[in-house]
Amino acid sequence: MPQQTLPQAANPAALTEALRHAGVLPDGHVVEIHIESDQPTILSRILRLRLSYDRPAPDAPATVFLKTGLPGKNDGVWNSSRQEVGFYTTIAPALPSDIVPRCFSARYDDDTDDWHLLLQDLTDTHVRVTEWPLPPSQPQCETILSARARLHAVWWDHPNLGVTAGTWPDAAAVEDWRQRGTKHYALFADRLGDNPPPERRAFCEAFLDAAPRLLARLQTRRNVTIVQGDSHVWNCFLPRDGNTGVRFFDWDAWRPHVPTADLAYMMALHWYPDRRRRMEQPLLDHYHHALLANGITGYDRSALDDDYRWAVLMQLRIPISQAAYQIPPVIWWNHLERIMMAVDDFGCREFLK
């Protein structure tokens, strides 16, 4: 990939227009762009750009992040780019300004599938919690979950959920979920050969067949919110000074959902049993207290436990789909083993009886 070739959204005229529209460049122009870093991920390209202006621009950013598609690669299977652009255009404006990076421009072209996000650079004020895959400390997890509870509370049982903010799965969507899961599982099983053993195969197949019953939890439309989806701890920035607030990023999997989906993804899917058994319940307590502090009522601790058990089981779909989408085995294989241990710890097989 030609790392030093700037995408169209990063030319001086496009950046000037974006920053002017965002209200941070009332006059003047971007005249020079320097690539500070250029990082490809599985589905996107993230550039850190240093900008020079033709006159003093005290409100304009010195650096920005531009997230865009990889040249020659379309992620239409996941539709993640459209989803993330939609988050910054419809969901982020209703959130507190200190909980996601500021977005100066979010564009998706339906004709070409070209897209980009122009985002605030938080390098000087924030830091990733640890180097992947090292887990954070309990105090760091508490900080993350306090911020997540605050975010969840903004959209808790909001009337726009499923209306202007995402969609709820109808009967056709549930059947599509089951059918796609079945196809993904066939690919997944082919990759594993003799693994998993027959008992685990039967369990995974029963899980997919139970989709209509399992997804009925969403149809209650109660105690639901906007979830990040891809809510592992490395998709947030912690403040360097402890005062400026956590920022959550990577919103290509957001949707209206049960709030514990974010918690199970963070802990049950990513943590091995010793750590999870030691920290999980105290952190669920912490999250619940934070919900109450943010004004959420009618959702007691036992309801949170029930939803968490349900969400743990629902994470089983993650490694199955990741294997089908050719995510590296170092990710999905470990996810599979961890979530199966969590399923057994929480007695989640009872949901399939």
Buried (B, 14 or more C-beta within 10 A) or exposed (E): EEEEEBBEBBEBEBBBBBBBEBEBBEEBBBEEBEBEEBEEEBBBBBBBBBBEBEEEBEEBBEBBBBBBBBEEEEBEEBEBBBBBBBBBBBBBEEBEEEBBBBBBBBBBEEEEBBBBBBBBBBBEBBEEBBEEEEBBEBEBBBBBBBBBBBBBBBBBEBEBBBEEBBEBBEEEEBEEBBEBBBEBBEBBBEBBEEEBEEEBBEBBBEBBBBBBEBBEBBEEEEBBBBBBBBBBBBBBBBBEEEEBBBBBBBBBBBBBBBBBBBBBBBBBBBBEBEEBEEBBEEBBBBBBBBBBEBEBEEBEEEBBBBBBBBBBBBBBBBBBBBBBBEBEBEBBBBBBEBBBBBBEBBEBEEBEE
